[in-house]
Each structure stands twice: as structure tokens, then as C-alpha cells.
Amino acid sequence: MANYRLRKGYDIRIEGQAEKILETAPFPAAVGLYASDFYGMAPKALVDGGERVKVGTPLWHDRRRESLVVASPVSGTVTEVRRGARRALEAVIVRTDGKQQAAKSAPPPKRTGPSNRKEIISALCASGLFPLIRQRPFGTVANPLAEPRDIFVTAMDTSPLAPDQELILRGREQEFMRGIEVLAALTTGKVHICTAGGMELDSHTSGLENIEHHQFTGPHPAGNAGVHIHHVAPIKGVDDVVWHCTAQGAILLGRYFITNIPSFEVTVAVAGSAAADRRHVRTLIGAEISSFARPNDSSSPVRYISGNVLTGRNAGADGFLGFSDSLVSLIPEARGKKFLGWLALGFSLESVSASFISRFLPRRRFSIDSNRNGSVRAFVATGIYERLLPMDILPSFLLKSILAGDIEEMEKLGILEVTPEDFALCEYACPSKTDIQRIIRDGIGLMLKETGETE
């Protein structure tokens, strides 16, 4: 077991952490899956409004790899196939019937050895669970035709208000380890399980081959998959493929191979200063957020975020849980600009730098709203990105090479090792209010086109 202690980064001191309480949420009246949650897929709808579906019924597939599908997590009726510009698929909404009837399909193979790799991948694709696995470089949905050098399982989360990973794993240890066995059959390399310092898994993994356990300690983004890959087994080139998934993803994979029926039940934390009941709940992927999260009694407007406050999607009160999200954050919606806010002493304002007195109150947490606390201005290189990103790259120069469209320089400066989430903290602290995550996404898009892939 290897231990990594990271010093670069920052933990945003936001109040509203979910309590270590686990409840079962009411069954959602509807679920919704967004195409934007499946970066790298070119979706083609397979269902129409009014059509009946079951658990595991394909809702859309990838135009380039038709075996790669996104399946319904519930049984019910398709109420909307939402499309955007040029009729591009945006989302599919399903009204549930509460019966959870499963679609008929061939069961997964009983044996999960390397010799059964093709059968395992075929079963995962048919069940709609394969998109739980992501691929580096570029952070796309994994390509089932690729052969990964290694697979990383991230069993930790350092993002603001992150769910408790031990609570997610509690009672699911058998499913988790079965999922690790399944993943181990998909690579000739190793499965790297990355956990927070102090979390023990050796008693569960002792009988498994080609499994390595790594512990990471340090501030956010120490829990990001990109950081783990960078420190344990970094990406060497465009063709150096590594897959990764979350601990919750591994649980779902293992459950499928134990029960022979695809399950989309997940554990989600409800957190944030505007949340009424801050707790963990068991619900379904894509569940409507209003079925398990509600705001407090304040009359102030609330922002519903599927995910964390740095990388999550503004879902709205009538929105749905993201496919890979284990957190719903409720924070106050900004009411406008604060007059001369930069002159305030800042006893109640969170700050990465020492601009406010709050920086010298390390134990205090703050109610943070959606205000950006500033306007967009010229790109100023202050060195703050280098202090927040625990990776051996030059973030400022990488961003500039993307803006210049210099693909060769982008590759030299580390575009293959990062995704937008790795730069989310830099965006939060950026004095220029630069949309850094969008820039990284644009850079990845350029690289995909250069390598013959499309977004």
C-alpha cells in the first residue's frame, strides 16, 4: 500500500455538510437522463414520447459504437425526448410506474476472469452500466473497444460537501469487491483503489490479484481521479488509455454480476446551507431532485446543484440527479452584487487568499451563495493556479496554449492528464473570474478532433 501526502490545494469552508444518516428516499415519480452527462458519446435516441420502457431498456446509443447504450433506470412511460439546437438529443424523461420491471436480457457471465473479457464488456454495454466507466485521456465515456493499461477506482471525495464514502460502502462491501473483480478482468494491468488516509480495505482485497491500494491525504482536489492517475501511473501519450470509475460505480457493477439484474440504486448526500434535511439517502440514478431534497423554510431563492458547487450542474427545483452524481447541493441564490464588497473586513466571507479576516479563522465555515464576487477581467497570471493544482504541470501556460489553439504545445503541457474538474478549484480562486473549466473542455475538444474522435 502506497501513501501520498499532497500539500497543494484548498478545502473550501462551506457549511451544510450532510449528516452521517442514511435513509431511503421516496420512490421518484420521474427520472431524467441528460446527454451532457455522457461526454464523448454522440447520442441517437431509441425511444419516442409515450413509449413504455423497463429497467435496462436502451434510451439511446452512441452513433459510432452502437453497442454502447444508456438505459432506463426505471420502468414506466417516456414522457419527453428533449432536443436542442439542430435536434441534438438533450435528455430523456421517464414517468415511473413503481413496478421496476426489468427488460429481458441475457445474464452476465458467471466467471469474471480475463478469458471472459469480451462477454463481460458485452453484458455491461447491454445493461447500460458501462457508461459508469470513464476514460483518460480526455475524460470521455470509456470506449468498450479499447484495452486499458490500468483501471482506477476512486473511493474518496474531497470536493465541497462531499458524501461520506464509508457510508456509501457500508453494507455494500460484497458488491464492491465483486465490482473490483469485474474491473480486474477488463485490464491486463492493475486495478488501483484510491482511498482517503486511514480508510482500510486490505482485509477485503487480500485475496485478489493485480490489486493495489493507495491512500491520499491532503486538501481538494486530492480526491480527483486525475490527481490519482498523475501520481500513481501517469498518462504517457494519446494511446496510453486508462479507465476509472467511482466506488459507487464499482458497487453497481458488482451488484449486476451478483443478481443478474441491472440496478441503478445509489447513495446520495443532500447538503448545503439551504437544505432542510442534510443527510444521505438511497434513491435512483436520474431521480427527480424534489423527491429527496427540499429547501429550508427561508423565503430566499435557492440554487439546486446536481453535484458539488465547483463542477455540478444547476438543475433547478424540477431537475434530475446526474448520472454519475452522489451529491445534491442546495445553496442560496445570489441576489445581486455587493456594493464595495472588496472593502469589507470579511468576517463572514470565505476566501482562498488572505484578503479577508476569515482566512485567519480556520475552523469557521461559511454560507456561500452563487455570487461570483467579481466580474470577468483580463487574464492575470498571479501564480495562484500553481498553488492549488497538485500536479506536475504548468496550468497558466496550458490555458494559454489552449487559447492559442497550439495542439502540440497543449500536449507537452499536460492536456492529456487533465479534465475540467481538475481545474475547478483554480476557477473558484481565479482573480480574473476566467471560465477555466470551459477553456479546458475546449482544449480537450480540439484534441479529440485532432486524434480523429468527435465530441
N, C-alpha and C positions, 0 to 999 in steps of 0.2 A: 504494500500500500504506500503510495506516494502522497506527500503533503505539500501543498503550495500556499504560501502566505503572500497575498497581494496587498500592496500599500496604496497604489493609485486607485482613485475612485472617490465616491462620496455617497453616503446614505442620506437621502432627503428625509428630514424630520417632519413627517406629516402625521397628524393624529387620525385616529379612526381604525386602528388595527382590528381585524376580526378576532373574536374570542375563540379559544380552543374548544368550541362546542360544535358538535356535528349533528345535524337534523336532516330529515327527509323532507324535501320541498313538495308542495302540492304538484300533481301531475299537470304539466303545461297544457293550455288549450290550443297552442300552436307552437310550431318551431320554424325557424328560418335559417337557411344556409346561404352565406354570401360568397360569390365567386372570388371576391378580393382576398378571401382568407386562404386561397389556394394559388399562391404566386407561382408562376411557371406553367400553369395549365391554360390551355385555350379551350374553354368550355363550350360544349354543344348540348343543348337541352334535350332530354329524352322523354320528358313528360309535358303535358299540357294542363291548363286550368280545368278543374273538375274531375281529373283522373284519380282513381283510387290507387294508393300505394301501401306497401307493407314495410316492416323493418328490414332494411337491406335492399329495397328496390332502388336501382340506379336512377338518380335525378338528372345527372349529366355526365358526360365523359370527355376526355381530352381528345381534341381533334387529331392530334399527332400520334397518340397512343391510346387507342380505343379501349384497351383493357383496363385503363386507369379511370376509375369511376368515383363519383361522390354519391353516396347512398343516403336514403331517408333514415333518420334515427327513430322514426315512429311509424305507426300505421294510421292511415286517415285519408284525407282528401286534399289534393293540391288546390289551393285557393288562388294562388298567384304565381306566375312566372314573370318576374320583374326584369325589364330590359331597359338599357340606357341608350346612349348615342350609337347610331348605326346598328341598332337592335342587338347590341352586345349583352349577353346574359349578366345580370347583376345579382339576382337572388331567386330562390325558390321558397315559397311559404306553404307549409302543410298544416291544415287543421286536423288535430288529433281526434281519434275515436276512443282512446283509452284502453284499447284491447291489446295493443302491442303484438299483433300477429306478424310472424316472421315470414319473409319470402322464401320459397323453396329453393334450395341451392345445395350443391354437393358439399359435404362436410370437409373440413381441413384434414390434411394427412395426420395420422396418429403419431408417426415418428417425425421428429424435427431435427434430423441430422443433416449435415451438408449435402448428402446424396439426394435429399428431398427438397433442395432449394427451389427448383422451378415450381414444384407443386405448392410449396408454401407461399411463394410470391403470387401465384395464380389465385390461391384461396384468399389472400389478403386483398388483392385487387378486386375480386368478385364481391367481397363482403363490404367494400367501401372503407375499410380500415387502413389501407396502405397510405393514404394521404397524411396519416399521423406521423409518417417518417419524412424528414426533410433532408435536403442535400446541400453540402458545401463542395465547391464554391457556389456562391450566389444565393443561397438560402431558398431555393425553389422546392416544390414538392419533389420528393425523390423519384428518379427515373427507374422504373422496375427493370429496364433492360441493362442498367449499369451494374457494375460489380464494385462495391465499396471496399476501399482499403481497410477501413476500420468503421466501427459504429460507436457513437457516444450516446449515453443515456444520462440526461441531466436530472438528478434527483435533488435539486436545490434551487432556490429562487431568492435573489437579493433585491428584487425590484421593490418600489414603494408599496407598502401594504400587502406584500406577497402572502399567499396562502401558506399554511403550515404543512410542510412536506411529510412530516411524520404522521400527521392526521390523515393525509391523503393515502398513505401506505398502510395505516392501521387496519387490520383485518383483511388486507388485500395482499399480504406477503406472498402467498402461494401463487396468486395470479401474476404478481410482479416477477417472480423468479421464473415462472413459465414463459412470460414475455421475453425475459432475458435469454432463455434457451432458444426461443424462436429467432430472435435477432442474431444470436451467435451462429445460427445455421445459414445466415444470409451473407456472411463475410468469411474470407479466408484469413483475415486478420484478427484483431481483438475487439471485444466489447468493453469499452471504458465506462464504468459507472462513476459519475462525479457527484459527490455529496458535500454538504457543509461539514466543517470541522466538528468532530465529536459524534457524528452520526455513524453508527456501526452497522455494517452489512455483511461482514466476513462470515458470520455464522450461517448465513443463507447462501452465500456464493462459494463456500469452501469446496463443494463437490462439482463445480462447473469448470470446464476447461476454457482457456483463452479469455478469461475474465480478469480485468484489472480494476481495482477500486482506488479512486483518487479523492482526497479531501482538499477543499479550498476554503480558505478563510480570508476575509477582507471585505471592504465596502463594495457597494454596487459599482460596476457590473461584474463582480466576481462570480455571480451565478449564471452568466450567459454562456450558452453553448459555444459561441465563437471564441470566448476567452479560454474555455477549457481546451478546445482543439488547438489553439495557438500555443498553449503552454505544454500540452502533453504530446501531441503529434501534429505539428503544423502542416498546412496545405503547401505543397511544393510546386504545383502548377495547375493549369486548367483541367488536365486529365487526371489529377490526383483527387479522386472522389471519396468523400467521407459522408456517411449518413448520421443523422442524430434524431432523437425524439425525447420527449419528457418522460418522467416516471409514470405519469398518468397514462400516457400513450402506451407504455410497456404493459401496464395493467390491462388495458383494453385488448391488446394483442393476446396476452396470456389468457384472459377470460374467454376469448373466442376459441382458443385451442383446447380449453378445458370443457366448455359447454357445447361446442359446435354451433353456437348461435351468435351472430354478431350483437354486441351490446354497446350502447352509446351512453351509459350512465357514468357520470363524472362527479367529482367533488369540487365544489366552487366556493371560494371565500367571498362574502359580501362585506365590504369595508368602505371606509371613507367617513369624514366628519359629518356628511349629510345623510348617512344611512341610519335608519331607525333600529334595525336589528343586525348588529355586526357579529356574524357567525359564519360557520361553514355549513353548506347544505349539499345534499345529493340530488342532482337533477339530471337532465339530459343535454347532450350537445345540441346547441341551437335553440334551447328553450327560451320562450319569451321572458325577458328580464323581470317584468312585472309579476311573474308567478312566484318569485322567491325573493325579490328585493323591493323595498319601499323606502321613501324618504322619511326623515323625521318630521315633526309637527311644524317646523318652521315654514313661514309663508314665502321664503326666498326661493327663487328658481334653482333647480338642481340639474347638474350635468350627469348623465348616466354613461359611464365608460365601460365597455366590454374590454377588460384587460387592465393594465396599470396606467397610471396617469402620464407616463412617458411615451408609451407606444400603443396604447389602447385606442379603440375606435369609439367616437362619440355616437352611441347607439340610440339615444333618446329614450323616453319613458316607454315607448311602444316598440323598442328594438329587441334584438335577439342576441343570445350569447354566441360569441365567436367560436369557430370550430376547435381551435387549439387553446382557448382561454380557460383559465382556472380561477379567475378573479373578476369581480364586478366592483368598480369603484364609483361611489357617489360623492361628488364634491359640489360646493356652492358654485353657481354660475356667476361669472363676473358681471357687475352692474355698470361698469364704466371705468374710465381712467381715474386714477387718484391724483389729485392736484398736488404738485410738488412732492410726490411720494418719495423721490430720491433724497429729499432733505430730511425725511423722518428719522428718528432715532432707531426705529425698527425693533422695539421690544417684542412685537407680535408678528414680525415678518421674517420668514425663513430666507437664508442667504448662504450661497456656497462660499463667497468671498467674505472678507471681514468688513463689508460695507455697513452692516448693521450691528447693533449691540447684541442681537440674538445669537450671533456667531460665537459669542463667549458664554452662552448658556447651553452647554452640550446636552443636557438632559431634557430640555424643553422641546415639546412637539407643537406643531402649528396647524391651524386650519387653513389650508391652501385652496384658493379658488382657481378658476380657469383663466384669470388675468395673466397676460404675458409680462406685465410690468415694464413696458417699454415698446418702442416702435422699431421697425426694421431700419437699419442704417448700414453704412459701409462696412465691408468685411475687414475687421481689425484683428490682426494676429497678436494675441496677448500671451500665448503660451498656456492658456487655461486648459485647452483640449489635451495637451500632453500630460497634464497633471491628473486628468480624470480617466484616461484610457489605459488600462494595464496591458498593453500590447506593444510589441517592439516595432512600431510603425510611426510614421510622421503624419499625423492626422491633418494638419493645416496644409501641407504640401499635397496630400492625397486629394483633399477637397478642391484645391486649385487646379490640379491636373484634370479632375473631372469637369470642372467648369470650362477648362480649355479644350476638352474633348481629346486629350492626348492618351490614347489607349495604351500605348507601350509604357508610358510613364505611370499610368494608373496601376498597371500590373506590377511594376517594380516597387511601387509604394504601398502595396498591400490590399488592393481591391478584392483579391481572391479570398482573403481571410475574414472579411467583414460583411455585415448586413446592417440595415438601418438601425436595428435595436442596439447594436454595439455603440452607436453614436448618439443614442437618445439622451444620455446624461450630458454630453457635450452640448447638445441643442438646448437643454434646460438651462445650462450655465452660460450660454453664449451671450456676451455683452452686446453683440450686433443683432441678436434675435434672428439669426440666419436659420433658414429651414434646412438644417443639415441632413435630416433623415431623407428628405426628398432628393437632395443632391446625391447621396449615396445610392438611393434607388435608381436615379437617372444613370449613374455610373455603371451600376450592375446591368441596367437595360442595354447600355452601349456594348458592354462585354458580351452579353447574350447574343446580340446581333452579329458581333464580330466572330463569335465562335459557331455561328450557324443556327443558334437557337432563337426562339422568339418568346416574348413575354406572355 
